[in-house]
Every structure is written in structure tokens, then in C-alpha cells.
Amino acid sequence: MTENLMTESPADPETLIATERLTEVREAFKVISREIEKLRGLELGDRHPAVVFRPMRKEPR
Amino acid sequence: MRVEDAMHQPIREVAEAIRTGALSPVELTTAYLDRIAQKDKDLHAFVHIASDALDQAKLLEAAAREGRIAGPLHGIPLAIKDNYLTADMPTRAGTEATIEFANAEGAAVRKLREAGAILLGKTRMHEFAWGMETPPARNPFDTDRVPGGSSGGSGIAVAAGFAMAALGSDTGGSIRIPASLCGTVGIKPTFGRIGRSGIVPHSWSLDHAGPLTRTVADAALLVDIMSGYDPADAGSANEPPTDLQPALTAGASGLRVGVCRNHFFEALDDEVAASVETTISSLAAQSAEVVEFEVPELAYGLGAIFAIELASSTSYHLHHLMAGRTSAYQKDVRLLVEMGRFVTASDYLQAERYRTMLAEKFLPVFADVDVVVGPTMPLTAWRSGQREVELGGKRESVLETSWRFTYPWNLLGLPAISLPCGYDRNGLPIGFQIAGAAFDEASVIRTAAIVERTVKTHHCF
């Protein structure tokens, strides 16, 4: 790990990915991105996300 | 009961033999440890063997002799996936990066111990549960092939007779995929049914805990033992533990079996298709009512699970990414963690809203049927190093193929089991998947028990 850290280029500040790896990672993401793009076009009306925040009850004294 | 016989008996019968003194848990544990020592050098199922396994067995044997029975798993040797934290064994979650995991235990492992289980060791997993191959582990049916993942070591441990059962975790199919490829039973109950405290997270809203077992009865027993509310898991359901034993003998009369003809039957191997169709016909012949239907909205599922799993996993690993520790991850896992940085917040939330829609679409389905059945996977175990497969005239990566039929049940959080329904021309197991409505594990177990009675299961021991 230490060796990798020493030899890798600095991370891209926006993505946190080593700059020398950015092109490879972006390229690999293209296949996934096509599936996510399909989802963007889906009309979901007023549906809420499946994951919602639940307030935590205070512990009884 | 002879030790060799015990290894082929249901857990309940083995536990009863231990309770009555007809079987020594020390001899049983010794036999498992000997087999692991002899055979695991080729299969690589375990990453750690408990140094105190025999001591655990001796204490439980002495207790049984005095009539002190801890519970239904008294003296039963089990294996634990390496993403379950354990107090007395190291946890690595499949990684070699310098990340420390607590020596603590969550609800599932604690309940196994309280029930009297012997923890034999930790099983190999795909790093951080982010993959379906579990290198360098090998499939016990053919060591040139993969065991699946991410709970690959647990699938091997059960199929090769290294333990009576093993724990797995399932985010997109990680219990059912190795179960399918290694010819074992594997169940993920309803989301929240088994507490996940003490399990290294992968994707909070998709992660499920569950067992891989030799039989459906063993799967039902372990779910009964591990289920119940876990206040330390934010996703835990406030439900009582299950009682699945009556479902094992409920039979097919009046059972309504759904078959979703889109998505779950697309681009699959001919032998897998034939075996699954034979199994569905067998259910019908036993007087189950078969109902066919389609849910076109499943076409959006792959984008949704990618968005949620990538974003969630990368959120979990973010501090490691910032600290440069991900450079020590395996190449494939590092790439996935980095790709998660490209999923936008709106894409993530669109995926979570899609889950609400998909759940709405399946509500009327489960009003008409008790279970939905089909193949667990489109294919049988592929060769180590194989990257692509052609099915139904479509060429795709084996990784994309492997979880196509399992991930919808993670998006829906519904209970799903895989069990063998046949073997292909190479003798490789074919998995049959049965899913049920939320918190209706009983119908899943009922159907699985019927299927199990029609199949001659092969084990590698």
C-alpha cells in the first residue's frame, strides 16, 4: 500500500480519484451510466424515496 | 450416531443426538477440522480457523453430559462469513488493506452462540462483498470454476462438508449466487428480519443477513434462531422471531406459484431453463396453481441497484478513499469504489424512488400468488478467469449475468431462497429461486421444501 501511495499521482479534488486513473474509471463507468440514464427518464410521479429519515426517540429516564 | 452419518443429517437430528449423548460434539468438530485441514488447501473456503474450536466443543460436551443444553444448536459446528465481526477471531471483510475491524459481535453471531453453536472459523468472501467470484476460492464441484460470491467461502464450506451450515450476507445475490453455484440452500429473509449489527456494511438499504445450509429445514431453523428485532440495526424490523417449522410439511395443495416471464427468464442457459421448467411443472403436478405474469418496470432495475450500491458502498469507503487506503484494495473492488463517485445524488434518489414504484407493482402480484419462482442465475459455475458469456444470442460479462435474477429481490427487500433443482451436463448445480411477500418466509420455505423432495441433491463429501 505504501508503495502505491508513493507512486500514484495526486487525487483529483472533485472525484478523489488519482488523476492517472480518472480516464480508466470514467471509461468503466460508461456501461453503468447507460443503465442509470434509462432510470432518469422514468416518470415516478410524487413517489417518495424508499429510504426515509426516522427521528430517534429519546431514551426514557 | 456415527460422525460420518451426522454430517449428512439435519441439524435438528444432530443436535438431538448430542443432547442425548449419542454423538460427541468433540468428535464431530474434530472430523470437520480434519476435513478442512485435508481439503481446504485446494478450495480456500476459510481465511481463519478458530483456535478454540475444540475447546468450545469440549465445554458443550461437558454441559450436555450434565443436562445443560444451551439451545437448538448445542454442539453444532458452523462457519461465519468474514464480514461478521467476531470477538475471538479476526475480521478482515476480505481485504488486505490496513483497516482495523472491532473485536465485537452483533445480533446474529450472538444468537448463534446463545443457541449453543460452535464457531469453527471465518469464511473467505469477495473483498468488501463487492463481487461474485471470491478469489482464490474454488468450486467444490469443479476446482477450475468459481464458487460465486460474495459469500463464496460459505458456499464451499457447506458443499464440501466443512461445517453443518455457514453465514452469508446478500446485497444483490451474495447468499443465493454461491448457493446456486455450489449446490447448497441459501436464504435471505425479508429486509430487516435478521439484525445486521456487527456486519461490515456494503450498502445499508440492500444488505441482508442469512444462512447457507445443506437442507431447507436447516435454513428454516437458522432463520428462526437469528431473526427478531435488533435495536442496534437501523434497518431492523420490529417483528418477533419466525416460526418456520410448520411450513416444512405444509405441502403444495392450495399453493399459488407465480412465474414472472419477463426479466427472470431472459437470456439464460438452455439446461438451466429446462431444469427450472421441469421444477415448475412438478409443482403444478403436485396441485400447486401456477400463475404467469409480467412486470415491465423491472427493466429499470439494473440502473437502480447500480446507483444505490455504488453510491452507498463509496460513502462507506469515502474516508478510506480520501486517505489513499483504497489503493490497497483489489483492482476490481477499487474500481467499483471509485466509480461510485460518479453517481449523482439525484440519480441515487431516483433509484430509491423507483424502489417504491417497484414495490407497488409487486403488491398486486403477491395478492394473487404466494411465491414467485424462477432460476436463481442464468448460468452454472463459470471457469475462473472467464470474463464473458453468450446466452440467448447476447454477449455480456459474467458478472453482469450472474446477479440479473437475484438483485430485484434486494431492491424489493423480499425474502428469497435458492436451492438446487438439477445438475447440468458437467454435473454442475442449477439453482431454483423462490421469493415471497414481505415477512412471508413461511411460503418461501413451504415451496422450497416441496421442491427439495423432488430433487436428488449432490454434495461433495
Interface residues (C-beta under 8 A of the other chain):
Chain A: M1 N4 L5 E8 A11 T15 L16 I17 A18 R21 E24 V25 R26 A28 F29 I32 S33 E35 I36 E37 K38 L39 R40 L42 L44 R47 H48 P49 A50 V51 R54
Chain B: A97 T98 S205 A234 A299 Y300 L302 G303 A304 F306 A307 L310 L318 L321 M322 G324 R325 S327 A328 L335 E338 M339 R341 F342 V343 D347 L349 Q350 A351 E352 R353 Y354 R355 T356 M357 A359 E360
